[in-house]
Amino acid sequence: MPAVGQEQAAPSGAGAVGVHYKWIALSNTTLGILMVTINQSILLISLPALFRGINLNPLVPSNTSYFLWVFLGFLLVTAVLVVSLGRVGDMYGRVRMYNLGFAVFTLFSILLSVTWLTGPAGALWIIIMRVFQGVGGAFLFANSTAILTDAFPPDERGKAMGINGIAAVAGSFLGLILGGVLAPIEWRLVFLVSVPFGLFGTIWAYLMLRDNGIRIHAKIDWLGNTLFAVGLISLLTGIVYSLLPYGGHPTGWTNPKVLAAVVGGIALLVVFAWVETKVEAPMFRLGLFKVRAFTAGNIAGLLGALGRGGIQFMLIIWLQGIWLPQHGKSFAQTPLWAGISMIPLTVGFLIVGPLAGVLSDRFGARPFATGGLTISCASFLLLQLLPINFSYVWFALLIFLFAVGMGLFFAPNQASVMNSLPPDQRGAGAGMLNTFQNSATVLSMGLFFTIVTLGLASRLPSALYKGLTAAGVAPGAAKLVSSEPPIGSLFSAFLGYNPVKELLGPTGALQKMPPKQVAYITGRSFFPHLIEQPFAGGLHLAFTFAAIATAIAIVASAVRGKQYFHHAVPAGPLAEELAESAAESAAALGLDESQAVADLDGAASPAPNGRLATSGSPGGEEVDVSRGGS
């Protein structure tokens, strides 16, 4: 019995739309996530070729902001928009919004691949097109998880999330390899590679996907959407610009504009939370945070992302700037070989992710998500014991261990959060989960770069001065170079440039030195030896921070409660008996009784092992169907 004004589509669950539909939904959403994550990681390797292609040096101080926005703009846009676009999907159809995301992403991939401008104009074109491409990515991220939750019964959602998670990790790995292969041929190919997938996915989604979730027509919460977007943009923009030096300081955290952006953004998000409790049709129902499974899963996801978000970049800098040059790779080769060296990170997730999802469907998310975070925390601590010039076997083993931990965590946590959501809030809920994770990733990168930069700032200047003068560089030039902000050395290593050439080039010192001496100080091993120990101090601090954030995430995951499903009531005598419980739950979430009963009518699949949970209690107590329930 649908509520007034509610469009009751086909009942939630795969059986309502055909046994094969859930696999169609899974394969299409997997393609979408794969395409987006390839596009994200392919730039990690392709940035040097891209900036050479538009004739712009990203390491010149006036150009550094272009580098940051090309690199981080896409992630920032997806973090800001996924909640709003997920809510729009709840209201107007998740599949419709998902299809639109495929089309938008493909269109702007084409526009990126035909870039003809050079210099700052070329960089601005790429940034703007990447922002709009991020809008398409946000449509895909916001609605794909909700589509899977609609398509799969509760006892198979962990498996679906695990397979979908494989696509995200596989895309990140494939992007590194594709960037290394395609960028040297033609930098535009790194954007063009998404176009065939996008065209195929757009047509396939239009023809095959269908809305089988619950939709409620409501007004768009313009005030809430605006406050959330402006607040989050302000906060994340402040974090991005904190990476740039300011007023003689190695980072921008003393910049009044950065502080104003961060504090102002937090203040607007607080106002947003207050507004959402007052408006008739909020963008996001904050009452959902009364459900323990939803709150604990989101906190664990946020803190997990805060711990791991910057690790990939620190590992790439470690490999590209120090380890690979010391082991025979030129700086031009290091981006591709860094991607290859990170293969164990992908393999560990690919092996464990789907298995963890399947097992969590049967035994619940808590043991696997919590155990996975514990393994990841241990891997951060063990990485601190690894020498900077390590044996690759131990490095590979530790990043494989880290990936196993995250594989155990990802799918169970995603499924746990999505299972706790009422059907009409799955898009907004999935958006909130993605917002927490994407925002934490940006914050993590800012914090990790800050930690490592501060560590370098205390030790790198003296190490550079002593090393350069000992190698025959004039003291004046060595002093000038050693006084440069250390973030430049980090960016050079991250981009695969030779930092010594970039630092000494403007001084003219190289032209005054014998060719043999120039070859020595610009060779593969000179700079890595100089930066090795200063970098180690900052890196260990970053690993410590990651371990602490993950340890707190372990606590959040452990208190999530037992396996919990929102109104997963099988058709039969129990439906009427539990309607009263559903109405009580609706009151806690700010819904009306008729809507809660409609949710019960739409549910079709029991929880595994004959057990189900109602949302009558925020803690998520279970009801044993096999014994009649209570």
C-alpha positions in Angstrom: 0.0 0.0 0.0 2.1 2.9 -1.3 1.9 6.2 0.5 0.2 9.2 -1.1 2.5 10.9 -3.6 4.9 7.9 -3.7 5.7 6.1 -6.9 6.0 2.4 -6.1 8.1 0.9 -8.8 8.8 -2.8 -9.0 9.5 -4.2 -5.5 13.0 -4.0 -4.3 15.0 -7.2 -4.9 16.2 -9.0 -7.9 13.4 -11.4 -8.1 10.9 -8.7 -8.9 12.5 -7.8 -12.2 13.9 -11.2 -13.4 16.6 -13.4 -12.1 19.2 -12.1 -14.5 18.6 -8.4 -14.0 20.8 -8.2 -10.9 23.8 -9.4 -13.0 23.0 -6.9 -15.7 22.9 -4.1 -13.1 26.2 -5.4 -11.5 28.1 -5.6 -14.8 26.9 -2.1 -16.0 27.7 -0.4 -12.7 31.1 -2.2 -12.6 31.9 -0.8 -16.0 31.0 2.7 -14.9 33.1 2.5 -11.8 36.0 0.9 -13.8 35.9 3.8 -16.3 35.9 6.5 -13.6 38.7 5.0 -11.5 40.9 4.4 -14.6 40.4 8.1 -15.4 41.4 9.1 -11.9 44.6 7.1 -11.7 45.7 7.5 -15.3 46.6 11.1 -14.6 49.0 10.1 -11.8 51.4 8.7 -14.5 50.4 11.1 -17.3 50.8 14.5 -15.7 54.4 15.1 -17.0 53.4 14.2 -20.6 50.2 16.3 -20.3 52.1 19.5 -19.1 54.8 19.0 -21.7 52.0 18.7 -24.3 50.5 22.1 -23.4 54.0 23.6 -22.9 53.6 24.4 -19.2 56.0 23.6 -16.4 53.9 22.7 -13.4 56.8 23.2 -11.0 57.1 26.9 -11.7 55.6 28.6 -8.6 53.0 30.5 -10.6 51.9 27.3 -12.3 51.7 25.0 -9.2 48.0 25.8 -8.6 47.3 24.5 -12.2 49.0 21.2 -11.3 46.9 20.9 -8.1 43.6 21.6 -9.7 44.2 19.3 -12.7 45.1 16.6 -10.2 42.6 17.1 -7.4 39.7 19.0 -9.1 37.9 15.8 -10.2 38.1 14.3 -6.8 36.8 17.5 -5.1 33.8 17.8 -7.4 32.7 14.2 -6.9 33.1 14.6 -3.1 30.9 17.7 -3.2 28.1 16.5 -5.5 27.5 12.8 -4.7 25.0 13.5 -1.8 22.9 16.0 -3.8 22.9 13.9 -7.0 22.1 10.7 -4.9 19.1 12.5 -3.5 18.1 13.6 -6.9 18.3 10.0 -8.0 16.0 9.0 -5.0 13.4 11.5 -6.2 13.6 11.2 -10.0 15.0 7.8 -10.7 18.5 6.4 -10.0 18.9 4.7 -13.3 17.9 7.9 -15.1 20.5 9.9 -13.2 23.1 7.1 -13.7 22.5 7.1 -17.5 23.0 10.9 -17.5 26.3 10.4 -15.6 27.6 8.1 -18.3 26.7 10.5 -21.0 28.1 13.6 -19.3 31.4 11.7 -18.4 31.8 10.6 -22.0 31.0 14.0 -23.5 33.7 15.7 -21.4 36.2 12.9 -22.0 35.8 13.7 -25.7 36.3 17.5 -25.1 39.4 16.8 -23.0 40.9 14.6 -25.8 40.6 17.5 -28.4 42.3 20.1 -26.2 44.1 22.5 -28.6 45.1 25.3 -26.3 48.6 25.6 -24.7 50.1 27.4 -21.7 47.8 28.6 -18.9 44.8 28.7 -21.2 45.3 25.0 -22.0 45.6 24.2 -18.3 42.4 26.1 -17.5 40.6 24.3 -20.3 41.7 20.9 -18.9 40.7 21.9 -15.3 37.2 23.1 -16.4 36.6 20.0 -18.5 37.8 17.8 -15.7 35.4 19.6 -13.3 32.4 18.8 -15.6 33.7 15.3 -16.1 33.7 15.0 -12.3 30.0 15.9 -12.4 29.4 12.9 -14.6 31.5 10.8 -12.2 29.5 12.1 -9.3 26.2 10.9 -11.0 27.8 7.5 -11.5 29.2 7.2 -7.9 26.0 8.5 -6.3 23.6 6.1 -7.9 25.6 2.9 -8.8 25.7 1.7 -5.2 22.0 2.4 -4.7 21.1 0.6 -8.0 23.0 -2.5 -6.8 21.2 -2.3 -3.4 17.8 -2.2 -5.3 18.8 -5.0 -7.6 20.2 -7.5 -5.1 18.5 -9.1 -2.1 20.0 -8.3 1.3 21.8 -11.6 1.6 23.8 -11.0 -1.7 24.7 -7.3 -1.4 28.1 -7.9 0.2 29.0 -10.1 -2.8 27.8 -7.4 -5.2 29.7 -4.6 -3.4 32.8 -6.8 -3.4 32.7 -7.3 -7.1 32.0 -3.6 -7.6 35.0 -2.9 -5.3 37.2 -5.0 -7.6 36.3 -2.7 -10.4 37.4 0.4 -8.4 40.8 -1.2 -7.5 41.4 -2.8 -10.9 40.6 0.6 -12.5 43.2 2.3 -10.3 45.8 -0.2 -11.3 44.9 -0.3 -15.0 45.0 3.5 -15.1 48.6 3.5 -13.8 49.7 1.0 -16.5 47.6 2.6 -19.3 49.0 6.1 -18.4 52.6 4.7 -18.6 51.9 3.2 -22.0 49.7 5.8 -23.7 51.1 9.1 -22.4 54.5 8.8 -24.2 52.7 8.1 -27.5 50.2 10.9 -27.2 49.0 12.6 -24.0 45.4 13.1 -25.4 45.0 9.3 -25.5 44.7 9.2 -21.7 41.4 11.0 -22.0 40.3 9.3 -25.2 40.6 5.8 -23.7 37.5 6.4 -21.7 35.3 7.3 -24.7 34.6 3.8 -26.1 33.7 2.5 -22.6 31.5 5.6 -22.0 29.6 5.3 -25.3 29.0 1.6 -24.9 28.0 2.0 -21.2 25.6 4.9 -22.0 23.7 2.8 -24.6 23.8 -0.4 -22.6 22.5 1.4 -19.4 19.7 3.1 -21.4 18.6 -0.2 -23.0 19.0 -2.6 -20.1 18.8 -0.9 -16.7 15.4 -0.1 -15.1 14.4 1.6 -11.9 13.2 -1.0 -9.4 13.5 1.1 -6.3 11.1 3.3 -4.3 10.8 6.9 -5.3 9.2 9.7 -3.4 8.4 12.9 -5.2 9.5 15.9 -3.1 10.8 19.4 -3.5 14.5 19.9 -4.0 16.1 21.3 -0.8 17.9 24.2 -2.5 19.1 25.8 0.8 20.5 22.5 2.1 22.2 21.7 -1.2 23.7 25.2 -1.4 25.0 25.2 2.1 26.5 21.7 1.8 28.1 22.4 -1.6 29.6 25.8 -0.6 30.8 24.5 2.8 32.5 21.4 1.4 34.0 23.3 -1.5 35.4 25.9 0.9 36.8 23.2 3.2 38.4 21.1 0.5 39.7 24.1 -1.4 41.5 25.3 1.7 43.1 21.9 2.1 44.3 21.9 -1.5 45.9 25.4 -1.1 47.4 24.3 2.2 49.9 22.3 0.1 51.4 25.5 -1.3 54.1 27.4 0.7 53.2 30.8 2.2 55.2 33.6 3.7 58.4 31.7 4.2 56.6 28.7 5.6 56.9 25.3 3.9 53.1 24.8 3.8 50.1 27.1 3.5 48.5 26.5 6.9 49.6 30.0 8.1 47.8 31.6 5.1 44.8 33.6 6.4 42.9 32.7 3.2 43.5 29.0 3.8 42.4 29.2 7.4 39.3 31.3 6.5 38.3 28.7 3.9 38.7 25.8 6.2 37.0 27.4 9.2 34.3 29.0 7.1 33.6 25.7 5.3 33.2 23.8 8.7 30.9 26.6 9.9 28.7 26.3 6.8 28.5 22.5 7.2 27.4 23.0 10.8 24.6 25.4 9.6 23.7 22.8 7.0 23.2 20.2 9.6 20.9 22.5 11.6 18.9 23.5 8.5 18.3 19.8 7.6 16.5 19.3 10.8 14.1 22.2 10.0 13.1 21.9 6.3 10.1 19.8 5.1 12.0 17.7 2.5 15.7 17.7 3.6 18.5 16.8 1.2 19.6 14.2 3.7 17.7 12.8 6.7 20.0 13.3 9.6 17.8 11.0 11.6 19.5 8.1 9.8 22.5 8.7 12.0 20.4 7.3 14.8 20.8 3.9 13.2 24.0 2.5 14.7 24.9 0.4 11.6 24.7 3.5 9.3 26.7 5.8 11.7 29.4 3.3 12.6 29.9 2.3 9.0 30.2 5.9 7.8 32.7 6.8 10.6 34.7 3.7 9.9 34.7 4.5 6.2 35.8 8.1 6.8 38.6 7.3 9.2 39.7 4.4 7.0 39.9 6.7 4.0 41.7 9.3 6.2 44.4 6.8 7.0 44.8 5.3 3.5 43.9 8.2 1.2 47.4 9.7 1.1 49.4 6.5 1.4 49.3 5.7 -2.3 50.9 9.1 -3.1 53.5 8.7 -0.4 54.4 5.2 -1.7 54.6 6.6 -5.3 56.9 9.4 -4.1 59.0 6.9 -2.2 59.3 4.7 -5.3 59.7 7.4 -8.0 61.9 9.8 -6.0 64.2 7.5 -4.1 63.9 3.7 -4.6 63.6 3.2 -8.3 66.3 5.7 -9.3 68.6 3.9 -6.8 67.8 0.6 -8.6 68.7 1.6 -12.1 65.5 3.4 -13.4 65.8 6.9 -15.0 63.4 9.6 -13.7 61.6 9.4 -17.1 60.9 5.6 -16.4 59.9 5.8 -12.8 56.2 6.7 -13.2 55.5 3.5 -15.2 57.7 1.3 -12.9 56.0 2.8 -9.8 52.7 1.5 -11.2 54.2 -1.9 -11.8 55.8 -2.0 -8.4 52.4 -1.4 -6.8 50.8 -4.5 -8.3 50.7 -6.4 -5.0 48.4 -3.6 -3.7 45.9 -4.5 -6.4 46.3 -8.3 -6.2 45.6 -8.4 -2.4 42.3 -6.6 -2.9 41.3 -8.6 -5.9 41.8 -11.9 -4.0 40.1 -10.9 -0.8 37.5 -8.3 -1.7 34.8 -10.6 -3.3 35.3 -13.3 -0.7 34.9 -10.9 2.1 31.6 -9.7 0.6 30.2 -13.2 0.2 31.2 -14.1 3.8 29.8 -10.9 5.2 26.4 -11.7 3.6 26.3 -14.8 5.7 28.0 -13.9 8.9 27.6 -10.1 9.1 30.0 -7.2 8.4 31.5 -6.6 11.8 34.1 -9.4 12.0 35.4 -8.9 8.5 35.4 -5.0 8.4 36.9 -4.8 11.9 39.5 -7.5 11.2 40.4 -5.9 7.9 41.1 -2.5 9.6 43.2 -4.3 12.2 45.4 -5.9 9.5 45.7 -2.5 7.7 46.7 -0.8 11.0 49.3 -3.4 11.6 50.7 -3.0 8.0 51.2 0.8 8.7 53.2 0.0 11.8 55.3 -2.6 10.0 56.0 -0.2 7.1 57.8 2.0 9.6 60.3 -0.8 10.1 61.1 -0.9 6.4 64.4 0.9 5.5 64.1 3.6 2.8 66.3 1.6 0.5 64.4 -1.7 1.1 64.4 -5.1 -0.4 61.4 -5.2 -2.7 60.2 -8.6 -1.4 59.4 -7.1 2.0 57.8 -4.0 0.4 55.6 -6.1 -1.8 54.6 -8.3 1.2 53.6 -5.3 3.3 51.5 -3.5 0.7 49.9 -6.9 -0.1 49.0 -7.2 3.6 47.6 -3.7 3.6 45.5 -4.5 0.5 44.2 -7.7 2.2 43.1 -5.7 5.1 41.3 -3.1 3.0 39.8 -5.9 0.9 38.3 -7.4 4.0 36.9 -4.0 5.1 35.5 -2.4 1.9 32.6 -4.6 0.7 31.3 -5.6 4.1 31.3 -2.0 5.3 29.6 -0.8 2.1 26.9 -3.5 2.3 26.4 -2.8 6.0 25.7 0.9 5.4 23.5 0.3 2.4 21.5 -2.5 4.2 20.7 0.0 7.0 19.0 2.5 4.6 15.3 2.8 3.9 14.6 2.3 0.1 13.8 5.9 -0.6 17.1 7.1 0.9 19.6 4.8 -0.7 20.8 7.4 -3.2 21.4 10.1 -0.6 22.8 7.5 1.8 25.3 6.2 -0.8 26.2 9.7 -1.6 26.9 10.5 2.0 29.1 7.4 2.3 31.1 8.4 -0.9 31.3 12.1 0.3 32.8 11.0 3.6 35.4 8.8 1.8 36.2 11.2 -1.0 36.5 14.2 1.4 38.6 12.2 3.8 40.9 11.2 0.8 41.5 14.9 -0.1 42.0 15.7 3.6 44.4 12.7 3.9 46.5 13.9 1.0 46.7 17.4 2.4 47.7 16.1 5.9 50.2 13.6 4.5 51.9 16.1 2.3 52.0 18.5 5.2 53.5 16.0 7.6 56.2 14.9 5.1 56.9 18.5 4.1 57.4 19.6 7.7 59.7 16.7 8.2 61.7 17.6 5.1 61.7 21.3 6.1 63.7 20.6 9.2 66.4 18.4 7.6 66.4 18.7 3.8 68.0 22.3 3.5 71.2 21.4 5.3 71.4 18.0 3.5 71.0 19.7 0.1 73.5 22.4 0.8 76.2 20.0 2.1 75.6 17.5 -0.7 75.6 20.1 -3.5 78.7 22.0 -2.4 80.5 18.7 -1.9 79.6 17.8 -5.5 81.1 21.1 -6.8 78.1 23.4 -7.0 78.9 27.0 -6.1 77.9 27.9 -2.5 75.7 30.7 -3.7 73.7 28.5 -6.0 73.6 25.7 -3.4 72.3 28.0 -0.7 69.6 29.4 -3.1 68.4 25.9 -3.9 68.5 24.6 -0.3 66.2 27.5 0.7 63.5 26.5 -1.7 60.3 25.1 -0.2 60.7 21.3 0.1 57.3 20.7 -1.5 58.9 21.4 -4.9 61.2 18.4 -4.4 58.2 16.3 -3.5 56.2 17.4 -6.5 59.2 16.8 -8.7 59.6 13.2 -7.4 55.8 12.7 -7.7 55.8 13.9 -11.4 58.8 11.9 -12.4 61.1 14.9 -13.0 64.7 15.0 -12.0 64.6 17.3 -9.0 68.2 18.5 -9.2 67.7 19.7 -12.8 64.5 21.5 -11.8 66.1 23.1 -8.8 69.5 24.1 -10.3 68.3 24.9 -13.8 67.1 28.5 -13.0 70.4 29.3 -11.2 72.6 28.7 -14.2 75.0 26.7 -12.0 74.9 23.7 -14.3 76.2 25.6 -17.3 79.3 26.6 -15.2 80.2 23.0 -14.3 82.2 20.3 -16.2 79.9 17.9 -18.1 81.1 14.9 -16.1 80.1 16.7 -12.8 76.8 17.7 -14.3 76.1 14.1 -15.3 76.9 13.0 -11.7 74.6 15.4 -9.8 71.8 15.0 -12.3 72.1 11.2 -12.5 69.9 8.6 -11.0 71.4 8.2 -7.5 72.6 11.7 -6.4 69.3 13.2 -5.3 67.8 10.0 -3.9 70.8 9.7 -1.5 70.4 13.4 -0.4 66.7 13.1 0.3 66.7 9.6 1.7 67.0 10.3 5.4 65.1 13.6 5.5 62.2 11.9 3.7 62.3 8.9 6.1 61.5 11.1 9.2 58.4 12.6 7.6 57.3 9.3 6.1 57.4 7.6 9.5 55.2 10.4 10.9 52.7 9.9 8.1 52.6 6.1 8.8 52.0 6.8 12.5 49.1 9.2 11.7 47.6 6.6 9.3 47.9 3.9 12.0 46.2 6.2 14.6 43.3 7.1 12.2 42.8 3.4 11.4 42.9 2.4 15.0 40.0 4.7 15.7 38.2 3.3 12.7 38.6 -0.2 14.2 36.7 1.0 17.3 33.9 2.5 15.1 33.6 -0.7 13.1 33.5 -2.9 16.2 30.5 -1.1 17.7 28.4 -1.2 14.6 26.1 -3.9 16.1 24.9 -7.2 14.7 23.9 -7.9 11.1 21.2 -5.3 10.3 18.7 -4.9 7.5 16.3 -2.1 7.1 12.8 -3.7 6.9 14.0 -6.8 5.2 10.7 -8.5 5.8 9.6 -11.6 3.8 6.1 -11.6 2.4 3.8 -13.6 4.8 2.3 -13.4 8.2 5.1 -11.4 9.8 4.5 -8.4 7.6 1.4 -7.2 9.5 3.1 -8.1 12.9 6.1 -5.9 12.1 4.2 -3.0 10.5 3.8 -1.4 14.0 7.6 -1.7 14.5 8.2 -0.1 11.2 5.9 2.8 12.1 7.9 3.4 15.3 11.1 3.3 13.3 9.6 5.9 10.9 9.0 8.3 13.7 12.7 8.1 14.7 13.7 8.9 11.1 11.2 11.7 10.6 9.0 9.6 8.1 5.3 9.0 8.3 3.6 5.7 9.1 2.2 5.1 5.6 5.6 5.5 4.1 7.1 3.0 6.5 4.4 0.5 5.7 5.0 1.0 2.0 8.6 0.2 2.6 7.5 -3.1 4.2 5.3 -3.9 1.2 8.1 -3.3 -1.2 10.6 -5.5 0.6 10.8 -9.0 -0.8 13.9 -10.8 0.4 14.7 -12.2 3.9 18.0 -11.9 5.5 20.4 -14.9 5.4 20.0 -17.9 7.7 16.3 -17.1 8.2 17.1 -14.0 10.2 16.1 -10.5 9.6 16.4 -7.1 11.3 14.0 -4.3 11.6 14.9 -0.7 12.1 12.7 -0.4 15.1 15.8 -0.1 17.2 18.7 2.1 16.2 21.0 -0.6 17.5 19.8 -3.1 15.0 18.5 -6.0 17.0 17.8 -9.2 15.0 14.6 -11.0 14.7 14.7 -14.8 14.1 12.2 -15.6 11.4 12.6 -19.3 11.7 11.2 -19.2 15.3 8.4 -16.7 14.6 10.2 -13.6 15.6 9.4 -11.1 18.3 
